[in-house]
Amino acid sequence: MFMTASARLLTIVAFALFWFGAAVPAHAAQNRCLAIADAGPPVHLAALKQNEVSLTFVGHSTFLIESPAGVRIATDFTGYAGPGVLPDVVTMNHAHESHYTNYPDPKIKHVLRGWNPEATGSPDDPPAQHNLSYKDVHVRNVPTDIRRWSGDKEAFGNSIFIFEVAGLCIAHLGHLHHQLTAQHLGWIGYVDVLLVPVDGTYTLNHASMIEVVKDLRAKLVIPMHYFSASGLKSFVDALSGAFEVEIHKTSQVTVSDTTLPKSTKVLVLPGH
């Protein structure tokens, strides 16, 4: 059955690609997310219940997250979050220009960079720290390191952003370049939904990324940051039947605490 799902995945995602154009956290919030620790057009729902959140895979590493109060968040924002969409909050990472923009629209209320733009390269430079509450969402970050093109390390060049919305904890791994320590896992805390890069080369190889997925134990895992249908299929094949895999019909999904699977499921949203 797993091989059948993989074959089906390759067919569906190939069609989707054709169709859409081929440090320490700043606070210790007392909430469930920190219980462990001290691309088609976006679909905009007319209304979300108080325990629901909408996620739309815009493309690459960008998701549009929409809250019951109508807050719009764009992850790894490069200037585009869907046709005509002006987010309220954007997060960005520093690994490559496909994960940030130097020119975000000035109308965006909150621009959260996952690195310290004033860092000098010294290991003593502090990481970016975010602790934002806006309407019915809370956003915080856990910094991680990245590799530069030259091969050396940029300390705290990436952030794992955690979005607390509608009673759910959604973690976006950004451009993760290394496995997570016990300290990282403690800082991240409980995760319901995990947005994970699965390219297998520029971030982590598939075996290492799957270990990260297992360590975080999220109920819903949504792949991102892949460059072809075959690359995505390779990640799914590498799971070796460890998790259930579902191919969603659209690039948007509505999630709630009552609809989360009982055990980890990989949900593939069309796009790339």
Secondary structure, DSSP 8 states (H G I E B T S, - for coil): -HHHHHHHHHHHHHHHHHHH-----S----SGGGSS---------S---TTEEEEEEEETTEEEEE-TT--EEESS-SS-SSTT---SEEEE-SSSGGG--S---TT-SEEEESS-TT--S-TTS-----EEEETTEEEEEEEEEEE-TTS-EEEEEEEEEEEEETTEEEEE--S--S---HHHHHHH---SEEEEE--SSSS--HHHHHHHHHHHT-SEEEEE--SSHHHHHHHHHHTTTSSEEEE-SSSEEEEETTTS-SS-EEEE-S--
